Amino acid sequence: MIEVRARIAPVRWRIGLATGLVGALVAVVLGLLTFGVQTTVAPRGVPLALVIPRGDAGAALAPMAQQIGTQGGDAVEWHVVDAVTATELLDDAEVYGILEIAPTSEGLAITTTTSGAVNPSGTQVAEQMLGRAGGAIAQAITQRTGVAPAITATTVHPAPPAARALPLVATALLWIGGLAANAVLLLRFARAGRGLPVGAAMVGAATIAVAGPAVILGFEALWGLGIDWTWGRWASSPSSRAGSGSCRRRCCGWPGSRVSACLRCCT
């Protein structure tokens, strides 16, 4: 009896160690695929609009506009448009911010505008680039005219902090929910000594693909973010991408990236 217990003790110790290592490995994978992507990805081609006055004032500012177009490198893509077009582009999220130079009774005024409806990462980059460009223009105007222009920062469709955190929260929760659902499903059939049936796998994938985004929508309603969900916005959301990726992996047995590549080639 004592010998049997002595044999069981090392086995339990090894199982505990293996379980801890698996948990750490899962944490590494989740960190790389969720938070790591959010913190290490570099912005590229963030669209910004530049609005300059027409007439003689605009002609005088044309060299500055060309100089601004070179700022930011590959991280920013500038579009020189009129004020009405810039506002429409910002409302449609075609640009992430507006830098407007408008004549006033005291000279020129500089206004930077961002939107809370745009994704948080893009808005953060837009605010930084607009601030730098606005400061450079203000300095150039001051040297030329001797009068420092006023710089005003405005935000349309302001979003609460919870709305800015929603993309990261949705990504993390959907990954964890999908992982937990798959683990429970596999363990359930493994304990019964059976392989995972295709039908059960498809039902599980479809269930988490619907229930996961429903949880995110529930949190959005609970936090009172007031997001106007449209089919286009939903299709581009992390919830939709994670749900469709889970279905592809479960139904086809392929990584979601391979299936996405095949679909892009076929369309």
VEXLUM-92774 format. One record per residue (C-alpha): x, y, z. Coordinates in pm, 1 decimal, decimal comma. Each point is the difference from the previous one (the first is absolute). Layout:
node x: X&y: Y&z: Z $
...
END
This chain:
node x: 0,0&y: 0,0&z: 0,0 $
node x: 279,8&y: 236,0&z: 91,0 $
node x: 182,4&y: -89,1&z: -324,3 $
node x: -308,5&y: 82,2&z: -209,8 $
node x: -35,6&y: 339,7&z: 164,4 $
node x: 366,7&y: 70,7&z: -60,7 $
node x: -51,6&y: -67,1&z: -370,6 $
node x: -310,8&y: 221,5&z: -20,6 $
node x: 165,0&y: 301,5&z: 167,2 $
node x: 256,3&y: 64,1&z: -279,5 $
node x: -275,7&y: -37,1&z: -259,4 $
node x: -212,7&y: 265,0&z: 170,7 $
node x: 302,9&y: 226,1&z: 30,5 $
node x: 70,6&y: -31,2&z: -371,7 $
node x: -364,0&y: 65,3&z: -88,9 $
node x: -0,1&y: 316,6&z: 212,2 $
node x: 321,3&y: 118,5&z: -164,2 $
node x: -130,8&y: -74,6&z: -349,1 $
node x: -325,9&y: 181,4&z: 73,5 $
node x: 186,8&y: 309,8&z: 117,0 $
node x: 222,0&y: -0,9&z: -309,2 $
node x: -303,3&y: -35,6&z: -227,7 $
node x: -162,7&y: 296,6&z: 172,8 $
node x: 313,4&y: 208,0&z: -50,5 $
node x: 14,1&y: -101,6&z: -365,7 $
node x: -362,9&y: 101,2&z: -49,3 $
node x: 76,2&y: 336,0&z: 162,8 $
node x: 291,6&y: 53,0&z: -241,1 $
node x: -215,2&y: -84,0&z: -302,8 $
node x: -282,7&y: 228,6&z: 112,0 $
node x: 244,9&y: 278,9&z: 76,3 $
node x: 160,7&y: -20,9&z: -343,1 $
node x: -324,6&y: -31,1&z: -194,1 $
node x: -202,1&y: 264,3&z: 187,3 $
node x: 182,1&y: 257,0&z: 209,5 $
node x: 331,1&y: -46,2&z: -178,4 $
node x: -150,4&y: 83,9&z: -338,5 $
node x: -167,4&y: 310,9&z: 142,6 $
node x: 319,1&y: 130,0&z: 161,1 $
node x: 260,7&y: -85,9&z: -263,5 $
node x: -175,8&y: 64,6&z: -330,0 $
node x: 129,2&y: 313,6&z: -172,6 $
node x: -244,2&y: 242,2&z: -165,6 $
node x: 19,4&y: 25,9&z: -375,5 $
node x: -189,5&y: 220,8&z: -241,5 $
node x: -222,3&y: 173,2&z: 259,6 $
node x: -217,3&y: 231,1&z: -215,0 $
node x: -13,3&y: 368,9&z: 99,2 $
node x: -166,8&y: 295,2&z: -171,7 $
node x: 160,0&y: 340,6&z: -49,4 $
node x: -225,5&y: 300,2&z: -60,2 $
node x: 153,6&y: 330,8&z: -111,2 $
node x: -182,7&y: 319,7&z: -96,0 $
node x: -61,5&y: 92,8&z: -359,4 $
node x: 125,6&y: 306,6&z: -178,0 $
node x: 319,1&y: 189,3&z: 78,7 $
node x: 21,6&y: -138,6&z: 354,2 $
node x: -15,9&y: -353,5&z: -131,4 $
node x: 262,1&y: 70,2&z: -266,0 $
node x: 234,3&y: 134,5&z: 267,0 $
node x: -51,1&y: -313,9&z: 208,2 $
node x: 54,0&y: -239,3&z: -291,3 $
node x: 372,1&y: -54,7&z: 79,8 $
node x: -93,2&y: -79,7&z: 359,6 $
node x: -260,7&y: -247,7&z: -121,6 $
node x: 262,8&y: -177,1&z: -208,9 $
node x: 234,5&y: -9,0&z: 298,1 $
node x: -272,9&y: -145,2&z: 221,3 $
node x: -63,1&y: -269,5&z: -259,4 $
node x: 349,9&y: -133,7&z: 62,5 $
node x: -39,2&y: -19,7&z: 377,7 $
node x: -72,3&y: -331,3&z: 164,2 $
node x: 156,5&y: -213,1&z: -271,9 $
node x: -183,0&y: -324,6&z: -72,8 $
node x: -199,4&y: 30,7&z: 322,8 $
node x: -222,0&y: 278,2&z: -138,3 $
node x: -179,5&y: 62,1&z: -329,1 $
node x: -106,9&y: 363,1&z: -52,4 $
node x: -297,1&y: 110,9&z: -212,6 $
node x: -37,8&y: 368,7&z: -95,6 $
node x: -374,7&y: 67,8&z: -23,7 $
node x: -252,8&y: 271,8&z: 80,0 $
node x: -171,2&y: 33,5&z: 337,8 $
node x: -329,6&y: -162,3&z: -101,9 $
node x: 169,8&y: -301,6&z: -156,0 $
node x: 229,2&y: -39,2&z: 301,4 $
node x: -297,4&y: -7,6&z: 237,2 $
node x: -176,3&y: -261,7&z: -212,8 $
node x: 314,0&y: -214,1&z: -15,0 $
node x: 41,8&y: 18,4&z: 377,1 $
node x: -363,7&y: -96,6&z: 61,6 $
node x: 43,4&y: -299,5&z: -234,0 $
node x: 332,2&y: -94,0&z: 169,4 $
node x: 177,5&y: 44,7&z: -333,3 $
node x: 245,0&y: 229,1&z: 181,6 $
node x: 94,9&y: -11,9&z: 367,1 $
node x: 55,2&y: 371,3&z: 54,5 $
node x: -14,2&y: 345,8&z: -155,0 $
node x: 255,9&y: 281,9&z: 9,1 $
node x: -173,3&y: 320,7&z: -108,1 $
node x: 156,7&y: 340,6&z: -55,5 $
node x: -269,2&y: 266,0&z: -23,8 $
node x: 22,0&y: 380,6&z: -28,5 $
node x: -141,7&y: 208,8&z: 284,2 $
node x: -24,7&y: 369,6&z: 79,2 $
node x: 327,6&y: -25,8&z: 193,5 $
node x: 187,4&y: -203,6&z: -261,1 $
node x: 1,8&y: -377,4&z: -28,8 $
node x: -136,0&y: -263,4&z: 236,8 $
node x: 105,8&y: -364,6&z: 15,2 $
node x: -252,4&y: -265,6&z: 100,8 $
node x: 62,8&y: -370,2&z: 45,9 $
node x: -301,9&y: -230,7&z: 1,7 $
node x: -20,9&y: -368,3&z: 83,7 $
node x: -294,0&y: -236,3&z: 35,5 $
node x: -87,1&y: -230,5&z: 285,6 $
node x: -169,6&y: -233,3&z: -247,6 $
node x: 335,4&y: -101,1&z: -152,7 $
node x: 198,7&y: -289,6&z: 144,8 $
node x: 209,3&y: 106,1&z: 304,2 $
node x: 340,3&y: -84,2&z: -150,5 $
node x: -66,6&y: 207,6&z: -309,5 $
node x: -132,8&y: 289,6&z: 207,5 $
node x: 308,9&y: -1,4&z: 221,7 $
node x: 233,6&y: 15,6&z: -298,6 $
node x: -216,8&y: 268,2&z: -161,8 $
node x: 11,6&y: 217,5&z: 313,0 $
node x: 378,0&y: -22,9&z: 16,6 $
node x: 55,9&y: 78,5&z: -367,2 $
node x: -255,1&y: 281,9&z: -4,7 $
node x: 161,1&y: 155,1&z: 306,2 $
node x: 346,1&y: -10,6&z: -157,0 $
node x: -117,0&y: 133,8&z: -335,5 $
node x: -209,8&y: 273,7&z: 163,6 $
node x: 293,5&y: 110,1&z: 213,2 $
node x: 231,8&y: 11,6&z: -302,0 $
node x: -247,7&y: 210,2&z: -197,9 $
node x: -55,7&y: 234,6&z: 294,8 $
node x: 374,9&y: 51,6&z: 34,0 $
node x: 37,9&y: 72,5&z: -372,4 $
node x: -291,2&y: 246,9&z: 1,5 $
node x: 140,1&y: 174,8&z: 306,7 $
node x: 339,6&y: 43,5&z: -165,5 $
node x: -161,4&y: 138,3&z: -315,3 $
node x: -263,4&y: 231,5&z: 146,7 $
node x: 115,6&y: 56,4&z: 356,7 $
node x: -341,7&y: -106,7&z: 131,0 $
node x: -42,2&y: -338,8&z: 162,1 $
node x: -314,5&y: -173,6&z: -128,4 $
node x: -244,3&y: -157,6&z: 242,0 $
node x: 2,4&y: -382,1&z: 12,1 $
node x: -322,9&y: -174,6&z: 96,9 $
node x: -50,9&y: -374,8&z: 45,4 $
node x: -353,5&y: -134,8&z: -37,3 $
node x: -158,9&y: -345,8&z: 5,5 $
node x: -319,8&y: -103,8&z: -173,6 $
node x: -200,4&y: -301,7&z: 113,5 $
node x: 195,1&y: -22,9&z: 327,8 $
node x: 32,4&y: -352,4&z: 135,3 $
node x: 33,0&y: -102,2&z: 366,9 $
node x: 312,6&y: -189,1&z: 114,0 $
node x: -194,3&y: -327,2&z: 0,1 $
node x: -72,0&y: 38,3&z: -371,6 $
node x: 368,5&y: 48,3&z: -73,7 $
node x: 82,8&y: -317,0&z: 192,3 $
node x: -276,7&y: -205,4&z: -163,2 $
node x: 208,2&y: -136,4&z: -295,6 $
node x: 268,9&y: -137,2&z: 230,7 $
node x: -256,3&y: -131,0&z: 248,1 $
node x: -197,9&y: -170,3&z: -278,0 $
node x: 310,8&y: -162,8&z: -145,7 $
node x: 114,7&y: -135,6&z: 337,2 $
node x: -343,3&y: -124,8&z: 107,7 $
node x: -70,2&y: -171,0&z: -331,5 $
node x: 335,3&y: -177,2&z: 3,1 $
node x: -48,7&y: -116,2&z: 359,6 $
node x: -361,9&y: -102,7&z: -63,6 $
node x: 90,3&y: -196,6&z: -311,7 $
node x: 292,2&y: -167,9&z: 173,5 $
node x: -213,6&y: -98,2&z: 298,9 $
node x: -281,5&y: -134,2&z: -219,7 $
node x: 239,2&y: -209,5&z: -207,9 $
node x: 176,0&y: -133,8&z: 309,6 $
node x: -326,6&y: -106,2&z: 165,0 $
node x: -119,7&y: -162,8&z: -321,7 $
node x: 320,1&y: -199,6&z: -46,0 $
node x: 18,2&y: -107,4&z: 364,1 $
node x: -362,1&y: -110,9&z: -4,7 $
node x: 57,4&y: -249,5&z: -280,8 $
node x: 350,9&y: -92,7&z: 116,7 $
node x: -136,5&y: -115,3&z: 335,7 $
node x: -258,1&y: -210,4&z: -181,1 $
node x: 281,2&y: -160,2&z: -200,7 $
node x: -136,1&y: 129,2&z: -329,9 $
node x: 135,9&y: 221,2&z: -271,8 $
node x: -153,8&y: 339,3&z: -69,1 $
node x: -285,1&y: -45,4&z: -251,2 $
node x: -21,2&y: 241,2&z: -291,3 $
node x: -360,0&y: 86,9&z: 86,8 $
node x: 89,2&y: 94,3&z: 357,0 $
node x: 293,4&y: 207,5&z: -122,8 $
node x: -220,4&y: 192,9&z: -245,2 $
node x: -270,7&y: 59,5&z: 261,1 $
node x: 259,7&y: 117,6&z: 251,5 $
node x: 160,1&y: 237,1&z: -249,4 $
node x: -336,8&y: 142,3&z: -105,2 $
node x: -107,1&y: 43,7&z: 362,1 $
node x: 309,4&y: 189,6&z: 111,5 $
node x: -7,2&y: 205,5&z: -322,0 $
node x: -347,4&y: 123,7&z: 97,9 $
node x: 24,5&y: 1,7&z: 379,8 $
node x: 341,4&y: 171,8&z: 10,6 $
node x: -99,1&y: 312,7&z: -196,2 $
node x: -331,6&y: 3,0&z: 191,2 $
node x: 199,0&y: 32,0&z: 323,7 $
node x: 193,6&y: 294,3&z: -144,8 $
node x: -323,3&y: 168,0&z: -106,3 $
node x: -134,4&y: -59,5&z: 349,6 $
node x: 300,0&y: 171,3&z: 157,4 $
node x: -36,6&y: 287,4&z: -246,2 $
node x: -362,5&y: 44,6&z: 105,0 $
node x: 88,5&y: -37,6&z: 369,1 $
node x: 268,4&y: 266,4&z: -21,1 $
node x: -233,2&y: 228,2&z: -197,3 $
node x: 248,9&y: 74,7&z: -277,5 $
node x: -274,0&y: 74,3&z: -252,8 $
node x: 184,5&y: -144,3&z: -301,1 $
node x: -207,3&y: 16,9&z: -317,2 $
node x: 51,0&y: -354,9&z: -127,5 $
node x: -33,6&y: -29,9&z: -376,0 $
node x: 69,1&y: -305,7&z: -215,9 $
node x: 320,1&y: 158,9&z: -132,0 $
node x: 126,7&y: 91,9&z: 345,8 $
node x: -94,2&y: -342,4&z: 137,8 $
node x: 175,5&y: -179,5&z: -286,8 $
node x: 322,4&y: 191,3&z: 73,9 $
node x: -19,2&y: -47,3&z: 377,1 $
node x: 226,4&y: -238,2&z: 196,4 $
node x: -310,3&y: -193,8&z: 107,0 $
node x: -96,5&y: -87,8&z: -355,4 $
node x: 354,6&y: -88,8&z: -106,1 $
node x: 60,4&y: -220,0&z: 304,1 $
node x: -333,4&y: -178,0&z: -39,1 $
node x: 48,5&y: -69,7&z: -370,0 $
node x: 357,5&y: -111,9&z: 65,1 $
node x: -118,6&y: -248,7&z: 261,0 $
node x: -254,0&y: -145,1&z: -243,4 $
node x: 260,8&y: -35,8&z: -275,1 $
node x: 247,2&y: -175,0&z: 226,2 $
node x: -257,3&y: -237,6&z: 145,8 $
node x: -191,5&y: -80,9&z: -316,8 $
node x: 296,0&y: -26,6&z: -237,1 $
node x: 271,8&y: -108,5&z: 241,9 $
node x: 228,2&y: 272,2&z: -141,8 $
node x: 150,4&y: 308,7&z: 162,0 $
node x: -218,0&y: 302,3&z: -63,8 $
node x: 282,1&y: 183,2&z: -179,0 $
node x: 30,6&y: -274,2&z: -264,9 $
node x: -372,5&y: -3,9&z: -65,6 $
node x: -4,6&y: 380,8&z: -21,2 $
node x: 282,9&y: -11,1&z: -253,1 $
node x: -190,6&y: -258,2&z: -207,7 $
node x: -315,7&y: 209,2&z: 10,7 $
node x: 188,4&y: 312,7&z: -107,0 $
node x: 153,3&y: -186,2&z: -293,1 $
node x: -339,1&y: -132,4&z: -110,8 $
node x: -176,4&y: 337,3&z: 14,1 $
END
